[in-house]
Amino acid sequence: MSEERPLAARFSVQRKERLLEELRLNGSVLVTELARLLEVSEMTVRRDINDLARQGLVTRVHGGATLRSPLDHSVRTRGAAENGLARYTIGVVVPSLDYYYPHVVNGARVAAAQSRARIVLRGSRYDAADNRKQIQALVDTPGVHGVIAAPETAGTEGRELLRWLDTLPVPVVLVERRPGRGVVTSRLESVTTDHARGAEVAVRHLRSTGHDRIGLLASSTSPTAPPVQRGWTETLQSMRQHVDDTVCDDANRCEGPDAEAFMDDVLERCRATGTTAMLIHADRQALRFVQHCIDRGVRVPDDLSVVAYDDEVAHLGSPPISAVRPPKSWVGRVAVETLIARLEEGAARPVHHVQLEPELIVRESSVVAADVNSLQETEVIA
């Protein structure tokens, strides 16, 4: 017995080191994924997370953990930034603090910690006026060296906001946004996901599993929808399939009082056109659609295969839903690296617009269970 306890302690240390390594790489971890990765029980992972949280190294969240948030005051720590050692202070404004962007912020915090920088976070809405208000508040904060933001870019207000950002006295890096056509900027930089490529990977995966007609539901209010639709359209055309031969509609209609009637109509159009697979942006709508399929006796994936886009909650589906996963934490990391490079290299550095590729996580909604068991959520790199 005397030898077992030190051995168990060593295993515990190794698990926690691996957990922290995953956090540094991804910004957040899920208990279920860590348990599978480390080949231990979920209870063991939760215990490790609790221990690290008590030490002030991580912040516990529902179902997992993140790098320690500055809003987490459960444990008092004094990091480099708190001791006045931060080289830079970076303001970050994101339009959502509960979907997609927490991963981006976590990634930014990883890069900031590695560069001895401090992140000052402000939440905003999907609204150009509020974006400007929150960004201006950061610019007016003494000591802020630069800003990372995901502002609205569509319409007249969005274009005016981009032009205003280009005139700010501090450098600005956009995340998951880029100045569109008709907006000329000379200083704005950006880090984005190649969402068109993500849609292409999803369509080609579905084609490889035997589907000739592949439809699309994309959220019309999301800035991600246009490149996803473009990637879907171009990939179908490259496979000599006309987009009018399948189903294409607004995923937002999967929610609201007329959602069931809409989804029934989509299923009827799938039957009429011979569509046997759907790409759905985003996860929330994909979950609702798959649930509706099951309620209507449509088997997923046997009768209809589904791939979601974003991979925020797709793994919670029944069956778990295959999904395109943007490199959200890496978007945040590269944005910080781009901003710090601008601060250190100045105007001599060319303006950078960086694009990262997403990956496809294959689950049971697009591959029959027997094949998924061998894949074990294989990550198909885009």
Long-range contacts (C-beta under 8 A, 24 or more apart in sequence): 12-48, 15-40, 15-44, 15-45, 15-48, 16-48, 16-51, 16-52, 19-45, 19-48, 19-49, 19-52, 19-58, 19-65, 20-52, 20-57, 20-58, 23-58, 23-65, 23-66, 23-67, 23-110, 24-67, 24-110, 25-110, 25-329, 26-103, 26-106, 26-107, 26-329, 27-66, 27-67, 27-103, 27-105, 27-106, 27-107, 27-109, 27-110, 27-328, 27-329, 27-332, 28-61, 28-64, 28-65, 28-66, 28-67, 28-102, 28-103, 28-106, 28-329, 29-64, 29-65, 29-66, 30-63, 30-64, 30-315, 31-63, 31-64, 32-63, 32-315, 34-64, 66-102, 66-106, 67-106, 67-109, 67-110, 67-113, 70-119, 70-121, 79-113, 80-113, 80-116, 81-116, 81-117, 81-118, 85-116, 86-116, 86-117, 86-118, 87-115, 87-116, 87-117, 88-115, 88-116, 88-117, 88-118, 88-145, 88-146, 88-340, 88-343, 89-117, 89-118, 89-120, 89-141, 89-143, 89-144, 89-145, 90-117, 90-118, 90-119, 90-120, 90-144, 90-145, 90-146, 90-147, 90-148, 90-336, 90-339, 91-120, 91-122, 91-135, 91-138, 91-139, 91-141, 91-144, 91-146, 91-147, 91-148, 92-119, 92-120, 92-121, 92-122, 92-147, 92-148, 92-149, 93-121, 93-122, 93-123, 93-124, 93-131, 93-134, 93-135, 93-138, 93-147, 93-148, 93-149, 93-150, 93-151, 94-121, 94-123, 94-124, 94-149, 94-150, 94-175, 95-123, 95-124, 95-125, 95-126, 95-131, 95-150, 95-151, 95-152, 96-123, 96-126, 97-123, 99-312, 100-310, 100-312, 100-328, 101-150, 101-328, 103-328, 103-329, 103-332, 104-150, 104-175, 104-176, 104-328, 104-329, 104-331, 104-332, 104-335, 105-332, 106-329, 106-332, 107-328, 107-329, 107-330, 107-331, 107-332, 107-333, 107-336, 108-148, 108-332, 108-333, 108-335, 108-336, 109-332, 110-329, 110-332, 110-333, 111-332, 111-333, 111-334, 111-335, 111-336, 111-337, 111-340, 112-336, 115-336, 115-337, 115-340, 117-336, 117-340, 120-144, 124-151, 126-152, 126-221, 127-152, 128-152, 128-155, 128-157, 128-158, 128-160, 128-161, 129-157, 131-161, 132-161, 132-164, 135-165, 135-168, 139-168, 139-169, 139-170, 144-170, 145-170, 145-171, 145-343, 146-170, 146-171, 146-172, 146-173, 146-339, 146-342, 146-343, 147-171, 147-172, 147-173, 148-172, 148-173, 148-174, 148-175, 148-332, 148-335, 148-336, 148-339, 149-173, 149-174, 149-175, 149-177, 150-174, 150-175, 150-176, 150-177, 151-177, 152-223, 153-177, 153-178, 153-179, 153-180, 153-183, 153-223, 154-180, 154-223, 159-183, 162-188, 171-339, 171-342, 171-343, 173-335, 173-338, 173-339, 173-342, 175-331, 175-332, 175-335, 176-223, 176-224, 176-326, 176-331, 177-223, 178-353, 186-351, 187-351, 188-351, 189-338, 189-339, 189-342, 189-351, 189-352, 189-353, 189-354, 190-352, 190-353, 190-354, 191-331, 191-334, 191-335, 191-338, 191-354, 191-355, 191-356, 192-331, 192-353, 192-354, 192-355, 192-356, 193-326, 193-327, 193-328, 193-331, 193-355, 193-356, 193-357, 193-358, 194-227, 194-355, 194-356, 194-357, 194-358, 194-382, 195-224, 195-227, 195-228, 195-231, 195-309, 195-326, 195-358, 196-227, 196-228, 196-230, 196-231, 196-234, 197-231, 197-357, 197-358, 197-382, 198-228, 198-231, 198-309, 198-324, 198-326, 198-357, 198-358, 198-360, 198-382, 199-227, 199-228, 199-229, 199-230, 199-231, 199-232, 199-235, 199-279, 199-309, 199-324, 200-231, 200-232, 200-234, 200-235, 200-382, 201-324, 201-358, 201-359, 201-360, 201-380, 201-382, 202-279, 202-307, 202-309, 202-322, 202-324, 202-360, 203-231, 203-232, 203-235, 203-236, 203-239, 203-279, 204-235, 205-307, 205-322, 205-360, 205-362, 205-366, 205-380, 206-277, 206-279, 206-305, 206-307, 206-366, 207-239, 209-277, 209-305, 209-366, 209-367, 211-276, 211-277, 211-305, 212-241, 212-274, 212-276, 213-241, 213-245, 213-246, 213-273, 213-274, 213-275, 213-276, 213-277, 214-241, 214-246, 214-275, 214-276, 214-277, 214-278, 214-279, 215-246, 215-247, 215-248, 215-266, 215-269, 215-270, 215-273, 215-275, 215-277, 215-278, 215-279, 216-246, 216-247, 216-248, 216-249, 216-278, 216-279, 216-280, 216-281, 217-247, 217-248, 217-249, 217-250, 217-251, 217-254, 217-266, 217-278, 217-279, 217-280, 217-281, 217-285, 217-289, 218-248, 218-250, 218-251, 218-280, 218-281, 218-309, 219-250, 219-251, 219-252, 219-281, 219-282, 219-285, 220-250, 220-251, 220-252, 221-252, 222-281, 222-282, 224-281, 224-282, 224-309, 224-310, 225-281, 228-279, 228-281, 228-309, 232-279, 245-273, 246-273, 246-275, 247-273, 247-275, 247-278, 251-280, 251-281, 251-282, 251-285, 251-286, 251-289, 252-285, 254-280, 254-285, 254-288, 254-289, 254-292, 255-284, 255-285, 255-288, 259-288, 259-292, 260-292, 263-288, 263-289, 263-292, 264-292, 264-296, 267-292, 267-293, 267-296, 267-298, 267-304, 270-304, 275-304, 276-303, 276-304, 276-305, 277-304, 277-305, 277-306, 277-307, 277-366, 278-304, 278-305, 278-306, 278-307, 279-306, 279-307, 279-309, 280-306, 280-307, 280-308, 280-309, 281-308, 281-309, 281-310, 282-308, 282-309, 282-310, 282-312, 283-308, 283-309, 283-310, 283-311, 283-312, 283-313, 283-314, 283-321, 283-323, 284-312, 284-313, 286-314, 286-317, 286-321, 286-323, 287-313, 287-314, 287-316, 287-317, 287-321, 290-317, 290-318, 290-319, 290-321, 290-365, 291-317, 291-318, 294-318, 300-365, 301-364, 301-365, 301-366, 301-367, 301-368, 302-368, 305-365, 305-366, 306-365, 306-366, 307-360, 307-365, 307-366, 308-365, 311-361, 314-361, 314-363, 315-361, 315-363, 317-365, 319-363, 319-364, 319-365, 319-369, 320-363, 320-364, 320-365, 321-363, 321-365, 322-360, 322-361, 322-362, 322-363, 322-364, 322-365, 322-366, 322-367, 323-360, 323-361, 323-363, 324-358, 324-359, 324-360, 324-361, 325-358, 325-359, 325-360, 325-361, 326-356, 326-358, 327-356, 327-357, 327-358, 327-359, 330-356, 331-356, 357-381, 357-382, 358-382
